[in-house]
Amino acid sequence: MAKLQNLAACASKRLQQASHLEPAETRIEVRALLCHALGNVSHAWLIAHGDEPVTDTLRQSFESLLARRIAGEPIAHILGQREFFGREFKVTPATLIPRPDTEILIETALEKTPANQPCRMLDLGTGTGAIGITLALERPLSQVVIVDFSHEALAVAKENIQRLAARNVTALHSDWYSAVQGQRFDLIVSNPPYIETGDPHLQQGDLRFEPITALASGADGLDDIRSISSQAAGHLNPGGWLMLEHGYQQGTAVRDILQQHGFTSISTVTDLAGHERVTLGRVD
């Protein structure tokens, strides 16, 4: 009878051939699927029990999960969650899948928000709530409002608030600023849609399974960033910051947009690959 470690090794080869992922990434995904099939055991448990035999029931369950991944379904959807900034967030097809690049936005926001002072933050287009909830948990003295236009996404965000006990977060249904009229914040953050509507990448990889409304934004991908930026100053306290994640080729355009709307101290932060990823500006 095959052992767990043999099942994992064979599955890694099959997934790599089907997906063209890097070998290390393939092994990580297969371990995650196998842990899930085993009842959400830990990776440490799997390693320690690699010599255990594979039952028919386990094989069937695992093969079903693996087939979905080989067909291209995002592993975050198969598992129903994705790790972000050290925490597990529920993910569904109604939300954007949190990605490592967005952690740059978190790190930049934390640099501008002192840990020992109250702060009001707004997360626009929150999706899973990963950005706003993470900021709330990292800055427990803060009050964070997260908004989304999608009722389905907002339901996921509210569940993540409960799961992670983020008591300083308020979730609102809102078309950008519509539900926070008259309110001001010290920080506004957003990972808005920023892909060009006709971009062929929308029909590739994980993007095929994510909501198009969370991905694409007009002919140049900047429609939502323009809308957010044009209204941001009216919702920021003096000295407050607007921070936007964007595509790696959009840094110059986003800096120009912020300058047009009167922001100062404008700068762009690069991701781990050296690409421009987050642009920020301040209201004086």
Secondary structure by P-SEA (a helix, b strand, c coil): cccaaaaaaaaaaaaaaaccccaaaaaaaaaaaaaaaaccccaaaaaaaccccccaaaaaaaaaaaaaaaacccccccccccccccbbbbbccccccccccaaaaaaaaaaaccccbbbbbbbcccccaaaaaaaaaacccbbbbbbbccaaaaaaaaaaaaaaccccbbbbbcccccccccccccbbbbbcccccccccccccccccccccccccccccccaaaaaaaacccccccccbbbbbbbccccaaaaaaaaaaaccccccccccccccccccccccc
